[in-house]
Amino acid sequence: MKIDGEDIYMSEFDYFYNNVASRMDCSRDEYFHYFLRYKMKVYDAKRLGLDKNADYERKIKGLEAAIRSYDNAGYVDAGKKRNGAIKLLTYRVCQNNDMSGAIAFMNGVCSKLKSGVTLQDICDSYPELTLQVYESSELKYCLGEIRSELQKIQAGGCSSPFVSPEGVNIVLNESNTSFGCSISDFAVDALLASEWDRCRPDDCMKCSDDELEHYFKANKKKYMWELPHYKGAVIHCKNKKAASKIKKKLRKLPVEEWTERLRYLSEEDFRYDAIVESGLFCIGENEYVDKLVFKCGNYNPKEGYPYTFVIGKCLDYMPGSYEDVYDVLLKDYMQEKENRYFDELERKLRVEKYIDVLKTVNSSGSN
């Protein structure tokens, strides 16, 4: 893909995907969604100037020191010597000659290489053709066009045929690492994405009660419950007469204030002494609600508070307001806001996605 005019190579995607796929079940198409957003965070962090603040500069200095220590411990960055070789197979064709036949031949060679046929076997099979093999163990000695092709393939893989003044070529990366990004590139990107998460734009973070209420009303059916619910309180008191007095005191107050109001009343008059359980109850969660509201099961009276009654309303299967499903609703709405933000960000960053390319590469990344 391209982001803000810059190429993002398959080798980088494969590096991340292969690490993830080794730990969990995730298809390439599924992972591409997360990879794209990760890379957009990196570019958006730069667009927002997060790489210019003092905290980021402090962290990047620490990162550079860590990378130097990794390098000294034997890890290497792009362009340095690697275990294995970079090989270039060239089918030499004069510039004035028709390339179509050579390209078709090299497409066949590419398929054989991907199926496991060795480069030596290929050359031995066509002694009459002008096939040349160039080998190097260091990237810095490779031509720019070869470097460009290497950035597109994973360690152990080979490129598609491409034309140069020498003829039709295939690059084989027989080294133990990919060339798309260096360790420092990965680390800097990870730091930028982390800064984006820490300072993510307000568009992704905030929402008002009005927004949540509107979202709930527009998606009400999505939040229907599988089981009936009751919103209110279970109150355990001394006797039926006390229950009648308590009902009168609480009826005009919001449910959220009932517990505090009863505590205040009981301090003034012992007749209001009671235990309150308030909230949203699903059938099967509270034995008192099940018996008194949903007319099923039995309950044992509270010791010292033998009379139990309920006050509130039955919601059955439909929440009464967004507050009844607040946690799940908030999560869904914030996810939708984030999706809208990234959809808009794709346009701002001029993202070009070549999804079909994913389907041409096998899951091991060796293609």
WOZIQUI-V618925 format. One record per backbone hydrogen bond with DSSP energy under -1.0 kcal/mol. CO is the residue of the C=O (numbers start at 1). NH is the residue of the N-H. E is the energy in kcal/mol with one decimal. If there is no record, write none. Layout:
# WOZIQUI-V618925
co | nh | e
CO | NH | E
CO | NH | E
This chain:
# WOZIQUI-V618925
co | nh | e
1 | 8 | -3.1
2 | 352 | -2.5
3 | 6 | -2.1
6 | 3 | -2.3
9 | 13 | -1.5
10 | 14 | -3.0
11 | 15 | -1.9
12 | 16 | -1.9
13 | 17 | -3.2
14 | 18 | -2.9
15 | 19 | -1.1
16 | 20 | -2.1
17 | 21 | -3.5
18 | 22 | -1.1
20 | 23 | -1.8
20 | 24 | -1.8
27 | 31 | -2.4
28 | 32 | -2.0
31 | 35 | -2.6
32 | 36 | -2.9
33 | 37 | -1.7
34 | 38 | -2.3
35 | 39 | -2.5
36 | 40 | -2.4
37 | 41 | -2.2
38 | 42 | -1.6
39 | 43 | -2.1
40 | 44 | -2.9
41 | 45 | -2.5
42 | 46 | -1.5
43 | 47 | -2.2
44 | 48 | -2.4
45 | 50 | -2.7
46 | 49 | -1.2
49 | 52 | -1.7
53 | 57 | -2.1
54 | 58 | -2.1
55 | 59 | -2.0
56 | 60 | -2.7
57 | 61 | -1.6
58 | 62 | -1.6
59 | 63 | -2.1
60 | 64 | -2.5
61 | 65 | -1.9
62 | 66 | -2.0
63 | 67 | -2.6
64 | 68 | -2.1
65 | 69 | -1.8
66 | 70 | -2.1
67 | 71 | -2.6
68 | 72 | -2.2
69 | 73 | -1.3
70 | 75 | -2.4
71 | 74 | -1.4
77 | 80 | -1.6
83 | 176 | -1.2
85 | 174 | -2.3
86 | 136 | -2.2
87 | 172 | -3.2
88 | 134 | -2.5
89 | 170 | -2.1
90 | 132 | -2.6
91 | 168 | -2.1
94 | 97 | -1.5
99 | 103 | -2.8
100 | 104 | -2.3
101 | 105 | -2.3
102 | 106 | -2.6
103 | 107 | -2.0
104 | 108 | -1.5
105 | 109 | -1.9
106 | 110 | -2.6
107 | 111 | -1.8
108 | 112 | -1.9
109 | 113 | -2.6
110 | 114 | -2.1
111 | 115 | -1.2
112 | 117 | -2.3
113 | 116 | -1.0
118 | 122 | -1.8
119 | 123 | -2.3
120 | 124 | -2.5
121 | 125 | -1.7
126 | 129 | -1.4
129 | 131 | -1.6
130 | 92 | -2.3
132 | 90 | -2.9
134 | 88 | -2.9
136 | 86 | -3.5
137 | 82 | -1.3
138 | 141 | -1.3
139 | 142 | -2.2
143 | 147 | -2.1
144 | 148 | -2.3
145 | 149 | -1.7
146 | 150 | -2.4
147 | 151 | -1.7
149 | 152 | -1.5
150 | 153 | -1.2
154 | 157 | -2.2
157 | 173 | -2.8
162 | 169 | -3.3
164 | 167 | -1.2
167 | 164 | -3.0
168 | 91 | -3.1
169 | 162 | -2.0
170 | 89 | -2.9
171 | 159 | -2.7
172 | 87 | -2.6
173 | 156 | -2.3
182 | 186 | -2.3
183 | 187 | -2.5
184 | 188 | -2.6
185 | 189 | -2.4
186 | 190 | -2.4
187 | 191 | -2.1
188 | 192 | -2.4
189 | 193 | -2.7
190 | 194 | -2.0
191 | 195 | -2.2
192 | 196 | -2.1
193 | 197 | -2.3
194 | 198 | -2.1
195 | 199 | -2.4
201 | 204 | -1.9
202 | 206 | -2.0
208 | 212 | -2.0
209 | 213 | -2.7
210 | 214 | -2.4
211 | 215 | -2.4
212 | 216 | -2.6
213 | 217 | -2.4
214 | 218 | -1.9
215 | 219 | -1.1
219 | 222 | -1.2
220 | 223 | -1.6
221 | 224 | -1.3
228 | 283 | -2.3
229 | 315 | -2.1
229 | 316 | -1.2
230 | 281 | -3.3
231 | 313 | -2.7
232 | 279 | -2.8
233 | 311 | -2.0
234 | 277 | -2.5
235 | 309 | -2.2
236 | 275 | -2.5
237 | 307 | -2.0
239 | 243 | -1.8
240 | 244 | -1.9
241 | 245 | -1.8
242 | 246 | -2.5
243 | 247 | -2.4
244 | 248 | -1.6
245 | 249 | -1.6
246 | 250 | -2.1
247 | 251 | -2.2
250 | 253 | -2.2
254 | 257 | -1.7
255 | 258 | -1.4
257 | 261 | -2.3
258 | 262 | -2.6
259 | 263 | -2.0
260 | 264 | -2.0
261 | 265 | -2.4
262 | 266 | -2.7
263 | 267 | -1.3
264 | 268 | -1.1
265 | 269 | -2.7
269 | 272 | -2.0
270 | 273 | -1.9
275 | 236 | -2.8
277 | 234 | -2.8
279 | 232 | -2.5
281 | 230 | -2.8
282 | 285 | -2.3
286 | 290 | -2.6
287 | 291 | -1.7
288 | 292 | -2.8
289 | 293 | -2.4
289 | 294 | -1.7
290 | 296 | -2.3
302 | 305 | -1.7
307 | 237 | -3.3
309 | 235 | -2.9
311 | 233 | -2.1
313 | 231 | -2.7
315 | 318 | -1.7
316 | 229 | -1.2
317 | 225 | -3.0
321 | 324 | -1.4
322 | 325 | -1.1
323 | 326 | -1.1
325 | 329 | -2.5
326 | 330 | -3.0
327 | 331 | -2.0
328 | 332 | -2.2
329 | 333 | -2.9
330 | 334 | -2.6
331 | 335 | -1.9
332 | 336 | -2.2
333 | 337 | -2.5
334 | 338 | -2.3
335 | 339 | -2.4
336 | 340 | -2.5
337 | 341 | -2.3
338 | 342 | -2.6
339 | 343 | -2.3
340 | 344 | -2.2
341 | 345 | -2.3
342 | 346 | -2.3
343 | 347 | -1.1
344 | 348 | -2.2
345 | 349 | -2.8
346 | 351 | -2.3
349 | 4 | -3.3
352 | 2 | -2.3
354 | 357 | -1.5
355 | 358 | -1.4
357 | 360 | -1.2
358 | 361 | -1.0
362 | 365 | -1.7
